[in-house]
Amino acid sequence: MPQLNPNPWFVILVFSWFIFLTIIPTKILNHLTPNEPAQVSEEKHKTHSWNWPW
């Protein structure tokens, strides 16, 4: 049964995982995001205590 012979398929499996783990992530991470995140101001919002008329 030739499908149980691991010689050609194991090499294909290792080579494909090598591509998936090394080449593809570097290509994806090289793309720039279209909208760069804006800086958030560090000023604190003024909060007022509630005066409940109870």
BAFI-3210 file (N, C-alpha, C; in Angstrom, 3 decimals, decimal comma, padded with zeros to 6 digits):
// residues 54
n [1|2|3|4|5|6|7|8|9|10|11|12|13|14|15|16|17|18|19|20|21|22|23|24|25|26|27|28|29|30|31|32|33|34|35|36|37|38|39|40|41|42|43|44|45|46|47|48|49|50|51|52|53|54]
n.u [000,857|000,946|000,291|000,943|003,604|005,956|007,969|007,925|005,825|006,293|008,432|007,215|005,297|006,928|008,294|006,155|005,192|007,414|007,351|004,875|005,428|007,640|007,997|005,462|004,331|006,206|005,773|003,140|003,326|004,793|003,114|001,541|-000,693|-003,776|-004,937|-003,338|-003,032|-004,353|-002,931|-003,807|-005,150|-003,845|-005,267|-007,338|-010,764|-013,194|-014,963|-018,052|-019,550|-022,639|-025,513|-027,936|-031,384|-032,596]
n.v [-001,185|001,947|004,412|004,274|004,547|006,532|008,070|010,020|011,691|012,605|014,362|016,291|017,198|018,296|020,288|021,916|022,827|024,226|026,346|027,492|028,358|030,058|031,664|032,696|034,095|036,231|037,595|038,438|040,049|042,167|043,928|047,092|048,590|050,055|052,162|053,884|053,616|056,165|058,525|058,444|060,845|061,747|063,034|063,252|062,533|064,695|063,830|063,945|063,797|062,226|063,804|062,605|063,225|061,954]
n.w [000,000|-001,075|000,085|002,731|002,900|004,345|003,273|000,927|001,776|004,339|004,020|002,433|004,249|006,312|004,883|004,052|006,532|007,331|005,508|006,249|008,854|008,737|006,332|005,504|007,853|008,083|005,691|006,055|008,340|007,394|006,140|006,345|008,673|007,650|009,096|011,388|014,922|017,011|019,311|022,717|024,839|028,033|029,966|032,813|033,242|034,616|037,407|039,080|042,260|042,992|044,141|045,773|046,264|048,699]
ca.u [000,000|001,900|-000,057|001,526|005,031|006,091|009,129|007,687|004,827|006,870|009,222|006,249|004,719|007,922|008,546|004,995|005,174|008,500|006,829|003,819|005,929|008,720|007,869|004,150|004,162|007,000|005,107|001,931|003,692|005,404|002,085|001,207|-002,121|-004,220|-005,217|-002,464|-003,770|-004,115|-002,503|-004,888|-004,719|-003,758|-005,979|-008,396|-012,073|-013,681|-016,160|-018,745|-020,341|-024,063|-026,206|-029,281|-032,314|-033,354]
ca.v [000,000|003,055|005,572|004,117|004,801|007,914|008,768|011,295|012,539|013,267|015,495|017,314|017,758|019,142|021,463|022,814|023,497|025,202|027,524|028,119|028,950|031,026|032,607|033,351|035,142|037,425|038,349|039,066|041,092|043,301|044,855|048,165|048,750|051,261|053,226|053,794|054,006|057,531|058,641|058,772|061,858|061,208|063,867|062,513|063,157|065,165|063,125|064,633|062,882|062,445|064,246|062,082|063,882|060,951]
ca.w [000,000|-001,177|000,903|004,052|002,816|004,817|002,704|000,239|002,426|005,512|003,528|002,012|005,480|006,982|004,051|004,085|007,837|007,307|004,798|007,044|010,099|008,548|005,218|005,460|008,879|007,792|004,620|006,596|009,290|006,705|005,690|007,281|008,907|006,949|010,047|012,547|016,125|017,468|020,702|023,632|025,795|029,382|030,936|033,494|033,172|035,908|037,861|040,166|043,072|042,836|045,349|045,670|047,202|049,431]
c.u [000,899|001,533|000,496|003,033|005,276|007,201|008,767|006,768|005,375|007,704|008,301|005,625|005,695|008,182|007,370|004,900|006,305|008,052|005,796|004,374|007,016|008,413|006,556|003,966|004,995|006,375|003,872|002,290|004,351|004,371|001,808|-000,293|-002,591|-004,491|-004,332|-003,241|-003,371|-003,687|-003,678|-004,365|-004,780|-004,507|-007,140|-009,698|-012,520|-014,956|-016,742|-019,523|-021,820|-024,665|-027,655|-030,202|-033,178|-033,494]
c.v [001,243|004,254|005,465|004,325|006,263|008,708|010,029|012,229|013,234|014,470|016,627|017,982|018,704|020,404|022,442|023,517|024,508|026,479|028,249|028,861|029,987|032,070|033,375|034,383|036,385|038,246|039,074|040,222|042,291|044,303|045,894|048,205|050,042|052,429|053,030|054,248|055,402|057,516|059,073|059,799|061,292|062,049|063,082|063,281|063,564|064,415|063,874|063,597|063,231|062,803|063,785|062,742|062,858|061,310]
c.w [000,000|-000,300|002,316|004,045|003,211|004,131|001,938|001,028|003,649|005,098|003,085|003,232|006,162|006,178|004,075|005,434|007,956|006,602|005,643|008,253|009,890|007,491|005,279|006,587|008,613|006,674|005,151|007,527|008,624|006,196|006,766|007,490|008,249|007,886|011,267|013,788|016,590|018,937|021,564|024,628|027,215|030,409|031,529|033,381|034,564|036,256|039,046|040,960|042,915|044,181|045,244|046,687|047,928|050,870]
res [m|p|q|l|n|p|n|p|w|f|v|i|l|v|f|s|w|f|i|f|l|t|i|i|p|t|k|i|l|n|h|l|t|p|n|e|p|a|q|v|s|e|e|k|h|k|t|h|s|w|n|w|p|w]
***
